[in-house]
């Protein structure tokens, strides 16, 4: 499905947010493969089973049931081969505390989920740019 393609992992328990962001990414860069996950534990399982097939970027929702985006960041930070993968947290919360926690845990950026399509398109462009820098 995504073989030999640049891959972004998108982890969010809100299916609508997943769909909106993945569609915005595909409008700008149709060749990028966006793999969708609903929970932190799903993406951690995927990452542990795919050694040597790392994504160019991981986008995490901060507030998910079970394992939060922050906890995923902390666990990824303990796995040497995954530390260098850029990670972006996106959230409905504009909490300075959450932002600081995520950046201290290894996130490249903390982005507040947009309220309009123009902002969503800018976030998608920023995500693609971060992925391209990593590639």
N, C-alpha and C positions, 0 to 999 in steps of 0.2 A: 504494500500500500504506500509506504513512504520510503521505500528502498532507494538509496542514493540521492535523497533529497535533504535539503536543510530542514531540520525539524525543531519546532517549538512545542514544548509541553505546556498546556493550559489547564490549570487545576482550579475548579470553582464548582461549588455545590449548586449554584444558580444556573440552570440550563439556558435561560434567556441571556444572561451575561456571557456565557460561553459562546453562544451562537452569534451574538452581536459582535464580540471581539474577533472571533475567528473569521467571520465574514468580512469585517473591516480589514483584517490582515490579508485575506485572499484577494480583495479588490486591488490592493496596492502591489502585492507580490504573490501571484497565483501559484508559483512554483514551490512556495514554502508549504511544508506539511505541518499542520497543527493537530497534535494528538490531544484529545480531550479526556480529562479525568474528573470525577465527581468528588473524590475525597483525597485527603493527604495520604492515607494508607495505600490507596490504589497507586498513586504515583511513586511512593517509596518502594512498593513491591516491583513496579515496572523498572525503576532505576536499578534495583538490586539484581534483577534478572537480565539486564541488558549491557553487561560490561563490554566496553569497546564500541558501543553504539550510542554515545552520549549525544544529547540534543545540543543545539547551539544556545538555547535559552529556556528558562523555566519561569512561567508566570503563575503566581500563587495568589489565591484569594486569602486575605488575612483571616477572616472569620468563617470557619467551616466547622461542622460538627465532628466530634472525634478529635482527630489530629489537625490542629490549626495550621495556617500558613507559616506562622512563626515557628512552630514545632518542627515542621518540615525543613525549614531553613536550618534550624539547629541540628537536626539529624544529618542533613546533607553535609553540613560543616564538619562532621566527624568521619566522613568517607573521603579519603585523600583524592581519589580519582574524580570526584564530583565537585570539589571545592572551587575549581577554576571556572565552572559553568556559571555564566551570569544568571542572576535571579532577580526578578522584579515582583514586588508585592503590589497588588491592587486591592482596594477596599472601599467600602462606602463611608468609612470613618476617616475624618481628617485629624484624628488624635495625634498630637505631637508625641505623646508617650509611645503609641503603637509604631509611629514612623521611626523613632529613635531605636526602639527594640529591634525592628527589622533591619535597619541599616547596621546596627551593631552585630547582628547575627549573620551578616554577609550579603544582604540584599544590595543590589546595584542602585535600585530606585524604589521608592514607595509612591504609588500613584493613587489618587482618589478617583474612584469610578466616575465617569462623566455624566453630565445631565443632558447633553445634546449630541447630535451626530457629528458636528464639527469637532468637538473635543474628542470624541471616540476615534475619529479618523486621525487626529494628531497623536493620540496614544498609540494607535496601531503603527503609525510611522515611526514613533520613538522606539517601539518594541522591535520593529524590523531593523532599525539602525543599530540597536544594541546587539542584535543577532549577527548582523553583518560585521560589526567590529570584532565579535568573538570568532567568526569563521576564518 
